[in-house]
Amino acid sequence: MHMTERGNKQAMFVKHSHPSRDKRALPKSKPACLRCPRAVLPLGGRTLIMGILNVTPDSFSDGGMFLDRSRAVEHGLRMIEEGADIIDIGGESTRPYADEVPAEEEIRRVLPVIETLTKKTDAPISIDTRKSAVAARAVEAGAQIINDVSALHHDPAVLDVAASRGAPLALMHMKGTPEMMQENPVYDDLSGEIEDYLLEAVAKCKSAGLDYDQVIIDPGIGFGKSSAHNLEILGNLGKLTSLRLPLMVGVSRKSFIGKVLDLPVSERLEGTAAAVAACVLGGVDIVRVHDVRRMKRVVKVCDAIRAHGKDGST
């Protein structure tokens, strides 16, 4: 079930009474690694970088740049050389007001890139999709992580694919759908509603056999949130890190940065760097970015600062 515009409707989750708020169901400590089918990525030391590779004609930042397979593969390899730990490949834009892409077209876009990249690198490939048919084909082609921006709400069978293949599943909070998520999003309890939404999906993952080192949570910056909501999330990351689950955040070039700086997408590098720094210093495990080479430098300095904290933690 998708969250819809609030109006006079009740929130999807009732505050302070939803069973997913029971912290006893969460791990006693954060997993030491992210366990993929053919790779293990350590957590808790340096922050991991997920490089974005959109093979779409209409993504908000780089739509149309990597539709050609050879260009897409070249860019993916370049990001790995620049320091990406994971490459996240998407064949459907989920920008605000984007229309849904048929699964067949999504598969046509992503499969050749995944097949070629997995032959050229050992870095884990992530498939950015809401659809089980796409996820299944992508994992068969070599993808090791499934990044579901709907946290199983769009197609619950995505969980079956992840569980049967032992593929880590990234669960992102989104209020509504891409077609309408930015239509005046309203929350009674921003942190609480995000937490409930994500923990409900985590509980489903556990019931299906995925362990905590195979589940990633993502608050969904820009997905059904105003600029103020996004800034509030980034200013209160401790509420998410307290859940002791692998945490990923994507802030790269997003509209809240443009609003703060009054700048277009093409001029949001410094703003992205500041937001990435906030993520790293706030304890995020994975940052999802376009500009890997530059953000790698930001992450490295922030990791060094965090490592030299008084108690060795954030």
MARLO-838262 format. One record per residue: y, x negated, z negated of N, C-alpha, C, O in turn. Coordinates in steps of 0.2 Angstrom, whole numbers. Layout:
   n_yy   n_xx   n_zz  ca_yy  ca_xx  ca_zz   c_yy   c_xx   c_zz   o_yy   o_xx   o_zz
      Y      X      Z      Y      X      Z      Y      X      Z      Y      X      Z
...
# end
This chain:
   n_yy   n_xx   n_zz  ca_yy  ca_xx  ca_zz   c_yy   c_xx   c_zz   o_yy   o_xx   o_zz
     -6     -4      0      0      0      0      6     -4      0      7     -9     -4
     11     -3      4     17     -7      5     22     -4      0     22      2     -1
     27     -8     -3     32     -5     -7     37     -3     -2     38     -5      4
     41      3     -3     45      6      1     52      6     -2     53      4     -8
     57      9      2     64      9     -1     64     14     -8     60     18     -8
     68     12    -12     67     15    -19     70     22    -19     66     27    -20
     77     23    -17     80     29    -17     78     32    -24     80     29    -29
     76     38    -24     74     41    -30     67     41    -32     64     44    -36
     63     37    -28     56     36    -29     55     31    -35     59     27    -36
     49     31    -38     47     27    -43     45     20    -40     43     20    -35
     46     15    -44     44      8    -42     36      8    -41     33     12    -44
     34      4    -37     27      3    -35     23      2    -42     17      4    -43
     26     -2    -46     23     -4    -53     27     -2    -58     33     -2    -58
     24      1    -64     28      3    -69     29     -3    -74     24     -6    -76
     35     -4    -76     37    -10    -80     33    -10    -87     33     -4    -90
     31    -15    -88     28    -17    -95     22    -13    -97     19    -13   -102
     19    -10    -92     12     -6    -93      7     -7    -88      1     -5    -89
      8    -11    -83      3    -12    -78     -2    -17    -80      0    -22    -83
     -8    -16    -79    -14    -20    -82    -13    -27    -79    -16    -32    -83
    -10    -28    -73    -10    -35    -71     -6    -40    -75     -6    -46    -74
     -1    -37    -79      3    -41    -83     -1    -45    -89      2    -49    -92
     -7    -43    -90    -11    -46    -95    -12    -53    -94    -16    -55    -89
     -9    -58    -97     -9    -65    -96    -16    -68    -98    -17    -74    -96
    -20    -64   -101    -27    -67   -103    -31    -68    -97    -36    -72    -97
    -29    -65    -91    -33    -65    -85    -31    -71    -81    -34    -73    -76
    -26    -75    -84    -24    -81    -80    -27    -87    -83    -29    -87    -88
    -27    -93    -79    -30    -99    -81    -26   -102    -87    -20   -101    -88
    -30   -105    -92    -27   -108    -98    -22   -114    -96    -17   -116    -99
    -24   -117    -90    -19   -122    -87    -19   -122    -80    -24   -119    -77
    -14   -125    -77    -14   -125    -69    -19   -129    -66    -21   -134    -69
    -22   -126    -61    -28   -130    -58    -25   -137    -56    -19   -138    -54
    -30   -142    -56    -28   -149    -54    -27   -150    -47    -25   -155    -45
    -30   -145    -43    -30   -147    -36    -30   -140    -32    -31   -135    -35
    -29   -140    -26    -30   -135    -21    -36   -136    -17    -36   -141    -14
    -41   -132    -18    -48   -134    -15    -49   -130     -9    -50   -124     -8
    -49   -134     -3    -50   -131      3    -57   -133      6    -60   -137      2
    -59   -130     11    -66   -131     13    -68   -138     15    -73   -140     13
    -63   -142     17    -64   -149     19    -59   -154     17    -59   -159     19
    -55   -151     12    -50   -156      9    -49   -153      2    -50   -148      0
    -46   -158     -2    -44   -157     -9    -37   -160    -10    -36   -166     -9
    -32   -155    -11    -25   -157    -12    -23   -157    -19    -23   -152    -22
    -22   -163    -22    -20   -164    -29    -14   -160    -31     -9   -160    -27
    -13   -157    -37     -7   -153    -39     -5   -156    -45     -9   -159    -49
      1   -156    -47      4   -158    -53      7   -165    -53     10   -167    -58
      6   -169    -48      9   -175    -47     15   -174    -42     20   -172    -44
     14   -176    -36     20   -175    -31     20   -168    -28     14   -165    -28
     25   -166    -26     26   -159    -23     23   -160    -16     25   -164    -12
     19   -155    -14     16   -155     -7     21   -151     -3     25   -147     -4
     21   -154      4     25   -151      9     21   -147     14     16   -150     17
     23   -141     15     20   -137     21     25   -137     27     30   -134     26
     23   -140     32     27   -140     38     26   -133     42     20   -131     43
     31   -130     44     31   -124     48     31   -125     55     34   -129     58
     26   -122     58     25   -122     66     24   -115     68     18   -112     68
     29   -112     71     29   -106     74     28   -106     81     32   -109     85
     23   -103     83     21   -102     90     23    -95     93     19    -91     95
     29    -93     92     32    -87     93     38    -87     97     42    -92     97
     40    -82    101     46    -81    105     52    -79    101     58    -80    103
     51    -77     95     56    -73     91     57    -75     84     60    -71     80
     54    -80     81     56    -82     74     63    -84     73     66    -86     78
     65    -82     67     73    -82     66     76    -89     67     82    -90     69
     72    -95     66     75   -101     67     73   -105     73     77   -108     76
     66   -105     74     64   -109     80     60   -105     85     56   -108     88
     61    -99     86     58    -95     90     58    -97     98     64    -99    100
     52    -98    101     52   -100    108     52   -108    109     50   -110    114
     53   -112    104     53   -119    104     46   -122    105     45   -127    109
     41   -119    103     34   -122    103     29   -117    106     23   -117    103
     31   -113    110     26   -108    114     21   -112    118     15   -110    118
     23   -118    121     19   -122    125     14   -126    120     16   -129    115
      7   -125    121      2   -128    117      4   -136    116      3   -138    110
      5   -140    121      6   -147    120     12   -148    116     12   -153    112
     17   -145    117     23   -146    113     22   -144    105     24   -147    101
     18   -138    104     17   -136     98     12   -142     94     13   -143     88
      7   -144     98      3   -149     95      7   -156     93      6   -159     88
     11   -158     98     15   -164     97     19   -163     91     20   -168     87
     22   -157     90     27   -156     84     23   -156     78     25   -159     73
     17   -153     78     13   -153     72     11   -160     70     11   -161     64
      9   -164     75      7   -171     73     13   -175     71     12   -179     66
     19   -173     73     25   -177     71     26   -175     64     28   -179     60
     26   -169     62     27   -167     55     22   -170     50     24   -172     45
     16   -171     52     11   -175     48     13   -182     47     13   -185     42
     15   -185     53     18   -192     52     24   -192     48     25   -198     44
     28   -187     47     34   -187     43     33   -186     36     37   -186     32
     26   -183     35     25   -182     28     22   -176     26     21   -174     20
     21   -171     31     18   -165     29     11   -165     27      7   -169     30
      9   -162     21      2   -162     19     -2   -156     22     -8   -156     22
      2   -151     24     -1   -145     27      3   -143     33      9   -143     33
      0   -140     38      3   -137     44      2   -130     44     -4   -128     44
      7   -126     44      6   -119     43      8   -116     50     14   -116     52
      3   -113     54      4   -111     61      4   -103     61      0   -100     58
     10   -100     64     10    -93     64     12    -91     71     15    -94     75
      9    -85     73      9    -82     79     13    -75     79     13    -72     85
     16    -74     74     19    -67     73     25    -68     69     25    -71     63
     31    -67     71     37    -67     67     37    -62     62     36    -56     64
     39    -64     56     40    -59     51     47    -59     48     48    -57     42
     52    -61     52     59    -60     51     61    -53     50     57    -49     52
     66    -52     46     68    -45     46     69    -41     52     72    -44     57
     67    -35     52     67    -31     58     62    -33     64     63    -30     69
     58    -37     63     53    -39     68     48    -34     69     46    -31     64
     46    -33     75     40    -28     77     34    -32     76     33    -38     77
     28    -28     74     22    -31     73     19    -33     80     20    -30     85
     15    -39     80     12    -41     86      5    -39     86      1    -40     80
      2    -37     91     -5    -36     91    -10    -42     90     -8    -47     91
    -15    -41     86    -19    -46     84    -22    -50     90    -22    -57     89
    -23    -47     96    -26    -51    101    -20    -56    104    -22    -61    106
    -14    -54    104     -9    -58    106     -7    -64    101     -6    -70    103
     -8    -62     95     -7    -67     89    -13    -73     90    -11    -79     90
    -19    -70     91    -24    -75     92    -23    -79     98    -24    -85     98
    -21    -76    104    -20    -80    110    -14    -86    109    -15    -91    112
    -10    -84    104     -4    -89    103     -7    -95     99     -5   -101    100
    -10    -93     93    -12    -98     88    -18   -102     89    -19   -108     88
    -23    -99     92    -30   -102     93    -30   -109     96    -33   -114     94
    -27   -110    102    -27   -116    106    -24   -122    102    -26   -127    102
    -19   -120     98    -15   -125     94    -19   -127     88    -20   -133     87
    -22   -122     85    -27   -124     79    -33   -128     81    -34   -133     78
    -36   -126     87    -42   -130     89    -40   -137     91    -44   -142     90
    -34   -138     94    -32   -145     96    -30   -149     90    -32   -155     90
    -26   -146     86    -24   -150     80    -29   -152     75    -29   -158     73
    -34   -148     74    -40   -150     70    -44   -155     73    -48   -159     69
    -44   -156     79    -47   -162     82    -43   -169     81    -46   -174     82
    -37   -168     80    -33   -174     80    -30   -176     73    -27   -181     72
    -31   -172     68    -29   -173     61    -34   -171     56    -37   -165     57
    -34   -174     50    -38   -171     45    -34   -167     40    -36   -164     35
    -27   -167     41    -23   -163     37    -25   -155     37    -26   -153     43
    -25   -152     32    -27   -145     32    -22   -141     36    -16   -142     36
    -25   -136     40    -21   -132     44    -21   -125     40    -26   -123     38
    -15   -122     40    -15   -115     37    -13   -110     43     -9   -112     47
    -16   -104     42    -14    -99     47    -10    -94     44    -12    -91     38
     -4    -93     46      1    -88     44      0    -81     47      2    -80     53
     -4    -77     44     -6    -70     47     -7    -65     41     -9    -67     36
     -6    -59     43     -7    -53     39    -14    -50     41    -16    -45     38
    -17    -52     46    -22    -48     50    -29    -52     49    -30    -58     50
    -34    -48     47    -41    -51     45    -44    -54     52    -47    -59     52
    -43    -51     58    -46    -53     64    -43    -60     66    -46    -64     68
    -36    -61     65    -33    -67     66    -35    -72     61    -37    -78     63
    -36    -71     55    -38    -75     50    -45    -78     51    -46    -84     51
    -49    -73     53    -56    -75     54    -57    -80     60    -60    -85     60
    -53    -78     66    -54    -83     72    -51    -90     70    -53    -95     73
    -45    -90     66    -42    -96     65    -46   -100     60    -46   -106     62
    -49    -97     55    -54   -101     51    -60   -104     55    -62   -110     54
    -62   -100     59    -68   -102     64    -66   -108     68    -69   -113     70
    -59   -108     70    -56   -113     74    -55   -120     70    -53   -125     73
    -55   -119     64    -53   -125     60    -48   -124     54    -47   -129     50
    -44   -119     54    -39   -118     49    -43   -118     42    -48   -115     41
    -40   -120     37    -43   -121     30    -39   -116     25    -42   -115     19
    -33   -114     26    -29   -110     22    -27   -104     25    -25   -104     31
    -27    -98     22    -24    -92     25    -18    -90     21    -18    -90     15
    -12    -89     24     -6    -88     21     -4    -81     23     -1    -79     29
     -5    -76     19     -4    -69     20      3    -67     17      3    -66     11
      8    -65     21     14    -64     18     14    -56     15     19    -54     12
      9    -53     16      8    -46     13      4    -46      7      4    -41      4
      1    -52      5     -3    -52     -1     -8    -46     -1     -9    -43     -6
    -12    -46      5    -17    -41      6    -15    -34      7    -20    -30      7
     -9    -32      7     -7    -25      7     -7    -23     15     -9    -17     16
     -6    -27     19     -6    -25     26    -14    -24     29    -15    -19     32
    -18    -29     27    -25    -29     29    -29    -32     23    -30    -38     23
    -32    -27     19    -36    -30     13    -42    -34     15    -44    -38     11
    -44    -33     21    -50    -37     24    -49    -45     25    -53    -49     25
    -42    -47     24    -41    -54     24    -44    -57     18    -46    -63     19
    -45    -54     13    -48    -56      7    -55    -58      8    -58    -63      6
    -59    -54     12    -66    -55     14    -67    -61     18    -71    -65     17
    -62    -62     22    -62    -68     27    -61    -74     22    -65    -79     23
    -56    -74     18    -55    -80     13    -61    -81      9    -63    -87      8
    -64    -76      6    -69    -77      1    -76    -79      4    -79    -84      2
    -77    -77     10    -83    -79     14    -83    -86     16    -88    -89     17
    -77    -88     18    -76    -95     21    -74   -100     15    -74   -106     17
    -72    -98      9    -70   -102      4    -63   -105      6    -62   -111      4
    -59   -101      9    -52   -104     11    -47   -101      6    -47    -95      4
    -43   -106      3    -38   -104     -1    -33    -99      2    -32    -99      8
    -31    -94     -2    -27    -88      0    -20    -89     -3    -19    -88     -9
    -15    -89      1     -8    -89     -1     -6    -82     -1     -6    -78      4
     -3    -79     -7     -1    -72     -8      6    -72     -9      9    -75    -14
     10    -69     -4     17    -68     -5     19    -61     -7     17    -56     -4
     25    -61    -11     28    -54    -12     32    -52     -7     37    -56     -4
     32    -46     -4     36    -43      1     37    -36     -1     32    -32     -2
     43    -34     -2     45    -27     -3     46    -23      3     51    -24      7
     41    -19      5     41    -16     11     37    -20     17     33    -23     16
     40    -19     23     37    -22     29     43    -26     32     49    -24     31
     41    -31     37     47    -34     40     51    -29     44     57    -31     45
     49    -24     46     53    -19     50     58    -16     46     63    -14     49
     57    -15     39     62    -12     35     64    -15     29     67    -12     24
     61    -21     27     61    -24     21     69    -26     18     70    -26     12
     73    -27     23     80    -28     21     85    -22     21     91    -23     21
     82    -16     21     86    -10     21     87     -9     13     84     -5     10
     92    -12     11     95    -11      4     89    -12     -1     88     -7     -5
     86    -17     -2     81    -18     -7     84    -18    -14     89    -21    -16
     81    -14    -18     83    -13    -25     77    -14    -30     71    -12    -28
     78    -17    -35     73    -18    -41     76    -16    -47     82    -17    -49
     72    -13    -52     74    -12    -59     72    -18    -63     76    -20    -67
     67    -22    -61     65    -28    -64     62    -33    -59     56    -33    -58
     67    -37    -56     65    -41    -51     59    -46    -53     54    -45    -49
     59    -49    -58     54    -54    -60     48    -50    -61     42    -52    -59
     48    -45    -65     42    -41    -67     39    -38    -61     33    -38    -61
     43    -35    -57     39    -32    -51     36    -37    -46     31    -36    -44
     39    -43    -45     36    -48    -41     30    -50    -45     24    -51    -42
     30    -51    -51     24    -54    -55     18    -49    -55     13    -51    -54
     20    -42    -56     15    -37    -56     11    -37    -49      5    -37    -48
     15    -37    -44     13    -37    -37      8    -43    -35      3    -42    -32
     10    -49    -37      6    -55    -36      0    -55    -40     -5    -57    -38
      1    -53    -47     -5    -53    -51    -10    -48    -49    -16    -49    -50
     -8    -43    -46    -13    -38    -44    -17    -41    -38    -23    -40    -38
    -14    -44    -34    -18    -48    -28    -22    -53    -31    -28    -54    -28
    -20    -57    -36    -24    -63    -39    -30    -60    -42    -35    -63    -41
    -29    -54    -45    -35    -51    -48    -40    -49    -43    -47    -50    -44
    -38    -47    -37    -43    -45    -32    -46    -51    -29    -52    -51    -28
    -43    -57    -29    -46    -63    -27    -51    -65    -31    -56    -67    -29
    -50    -65    -38    -55    -67    -43    -61    -63    -42    -66    -65    -43
    -60    -56    -42    -66    -52    -41    -70    -53    -35    -76    -52    -35
    -67    -56    -30    -70    -57    -23    -73    -64    -23    -77    -66    -19
    -72    -68    -29    -76    -74    -29    -71    -80    -28    -74    -86    -29
    -65    -79    -27    -60    -85    -26    -59    -88    -33    -57    -83    -38
    -58    -94    -34    -56    -97    -41    -49    -98    -40    -45    -98    -35
    -46   -100    -46    -39   -101    -47    -36   -107    -42    -30   -107    -41
    -41   -112    -41    -39   -117    -37    -39   -115    -29    -39   -120    -25
    -40   -109    -28    -40   -107    -21    -35   -101    -20    -36    -97    -15
    -31   -100    -25    -26    -95    -24    -19    -98    -25    -18   -101    -30
    -14    -96    -21     -7    -98    -21     -3    -92    -21     -4    -87    -18
      2    -92    -26      7    -87    -26     14    -89    -23     15    -95    -24
     17    -84    -20     24    -86    -17     28    -80    -18     26    -74    -17
     34    -81    -21     39    -75    -23     42    -72    -17     45    -66    -17
     41    -75    -11     44    -72     -5     51    -72     -4     54    -66     -3
     54    -77     -4     61    -78     -3     63    -75      4     61    -77      9
     68    -70      3     70    -67     10     66    -61     12     68    -58     17
     61    -60      9     57    -54     11     58    -48      6     54    -47      1
     62    -44      8     64    -38      4     68    -40     -2     67    -37     -7
     73    -44     -1     77    -47     -6     84    -48     -4     85    -50      2
     89    -46     -8     96    -48     -6     97    -55     -8     93    -59    -11
    103    -58     -5    104    -65     -7    105    -66    -15    102    -71    -17
    107    -61    -18    108    -62    -26    100    -62    -28     99    -66    -33
     96    -58    -26     89    -58    -28     86    -65    -27     83    -68    -31
     87    -68    -21     84    -74    -20     87    -80    -24     83    -84    -27
     93    -79    -26     96    -84    -30     93    -83    -37     92    -88    -41
     92    -77    -39     90    -76    -46     83    -79    -47     81    -81    -52
     79    -78    -41     72    -80    -42     72    -88    -42     68    -91    -47
     76    -91    -38     76    -99    -39     79   -101    -45     78   -107    -47
     83    -97    -48     86    -99    -55     82    -98    -61     83   -100    -66
     76    -94    -59     72    -93    -65     64    -94    -63     60    -90    -64
     63   -100    -60     57   -102    -58     52   -102    -63     46   -102    -62
     54   -104    -69     50   -104    -75     46    -98    -76     40    -99    -79
     48    -92    -74     44    -86    -75     38    -86    -71     33    -83    -73
     38    -90    -65     33    -90    -61     28    -96    -62     22    -95    -62
     31   -102    -64     27   -107    -66     23   -106    -73     18   -109    -74
     26   -101    -77     22    -99    -83     15    -96    -82     11    -95    -86
     15    -93    -76      8    -90    -74      3    -95    -73     -3    -93    -72
      4   -102    -72      0   -107    -72     -5   -106    -65    -11   -108    -66
     -2   -104    -60     -5   -104    -54     -2   -108    -49      4   -109    -49
     -5   -111    -44     -2   -115    -38      4   -110    -35      3   -105    -33
     10   -113    -35     16   -110    -33     19   -113    -27     20   -119    -27
     20   -109    -22     23   -111    -16     29   -107    -15     30   -101    -16
     35   -110    -12     41   -107    -11     44   -109     -4     43   -115     -2
     46   -104      0     49   -106      7     56   -104      7     58    -98      6
     61   -109      7     68   -108      7     71   -110     13     77   -109     14
     68   -113     18     70   -117     23     75   -113     28     72   -108     31
     81   -114     28     86   -112     33     87   -104     32     90   -101     37
     85   -101     27     85    -94     26     92    -91     25     97    -95     23
     93    -85     26    100    -82     26    104    -82     20    110    -82     20
    100    -82     14    104    -83      8    108    -89      8    114    -90      5
    105    -95     11    109   -101     11    115   -100     16    121   -103     14
    114    -97     21    120    -95     26    125    -91     23    131    -92     24
    123    -87     18    128    -82     15    132    -86     10    138    -86      9
    129    -91      6    132    -95      1    137   -100      5    143   -100      2
    135   -103     10    139   -108     14    143   -105     19    147   -108     22
    142    -99     21    145    -96     27    144   -100     33    148   -102     37
    137   -101     35    135   -105     40    129   -102     44    125    -99     41
    129   -104     50    123   -101     54    117   -105     53    117   -110     49
    111   -103     56    105   -106     55    105   -113     56    102   -117     53
    108   -115     62    108   -122     64    112   -127     59    112   -133     60
    116   -124     54    120   -129     50    118   -128     43    122   -128     38
    111   -126     42    109   -125     35    105   -131     32    101   -130     27
    105   -137     35    101   -142     32    103   -144     25     98   -144     21
    109   -145     23    111   -147     17    109   -142     12    107   -143      6
    111   -135     14    109   -130      9    102   -129      8     99   -128      2
     98   -131     13     90   -131     12     88   -136      8     84   -135      3
     91   -142      8     90   -148      4     91   -146     -3     87   -148     -8
     97   -143     -5     98   -141    -11     93   -136    -14     91   -136    -20
     91   -131    -10     87   -126    -12     80   -129    -13     76   -127    -18
     78   -134     -9     71   -137    -10     71   -141    -16     66   -141    -20
     77   -145    -18     78   -148    -24     77   -144    -30     73   -146    -35
     80   -138    -30     79   -133    -35     72   -131    -36     69   -131    -42
     68   -130    -31     61   -129    -31     57   -134    -34     53   -133    -39
     58   -140    -32     54   -146    -35     56   -147    -42     51   -148    -46
     62   -147    -44     64   -148    -51     62   -142    -55     61   -143    -61
     61   -136    -52     59   -130    -56     51   -130    -56     49   -125    -60
     47   -135    -54     40   -135    -55     36   -132    -49     30   -130    -50
     39   -131    -43     35   -128    -38     30   -133    -35     32   -139    -35
     24   -131    -33     19   -136    -31     19   -137    -23     18   -143    -21
     21   -132    -19     22   -133    -12     28   -130    -10     30   -124    -11
     32   -134     -6     38   -131     -2     36   -131      5     33   -135      8
     38   -125      8     37   -124     15     43   -125     19     48   -121     18
     43   -130     24     50   -132     27     49   -133     34     43   -134     37
     55   -133     38     55   -134     45     56   -142     46     53   -145     50
     61   -145     42     63   -152     43     59   -156     38     62   -158     33
     53   -158     40     49   -162     36     52   -169     34     52   -170     28
     54   -172     39     56   -179     38     62   -179     32     62   -183     28
     67   -175     33     72   -175     29     70   -172     22     72   -175     17
     67   -167     22     65   -164     16     60   -168     12     60   -168      6
     56   -172     15     51   -177     12     55   -181      7     53   -183      2
     61   -184     10     66   -188      6     68   -184      0     69   -187     -6
     70   -178      1     73   -174     -5     67   -173    -10     69   -174    -16
     62   -171     -8     56   -170    -12     54   -177    -16     53   -176    -22
     54   -182    -13     52   -189    -16     57   -190    -22     55   -193    -27
     63   -190    -21     68   -191    -26     68   -186    -32     68   -188    -38
     67   -180    -30     66   -175    -35     60   -176    -39     60   -175    -46
     54   -178    -36     48   -179    -40     49   -185    -45     47   -185    -50
     53   -190    -42     54   -196    -47     58   -194    -53     57   -196    -58
     63   -190    -52     67   -187    -57     63   -183    -62     64   -184    -68
     59   -179    -59     55   -175    -64     50   -179    -68     49   -178    -74
     47   -184    -64     42   -188    -68     45   -192    -74     42   -194    -78
     52   -193    -73     55   -197    -78     59   -193    -84     63   -195    -87
     57   -186    -84     60   -182    -89     58   -184    -96     53   -188    -96
     61   -182   -101     60   -184   -108     52   -183   -110     50   -187   -113
     50   -177   -107     43   -176   -109     38   -176   -104     32   -174   -104
     41   -179    -98     36   -180    -92     35   -173    -88     30   -173    -84
     39   -168    -90     38   -162    -86     44   -159    -84     50   -162    -86
     44   -153    -81     50   -150    -78     54   -147    -84     59   -144    -83
# end
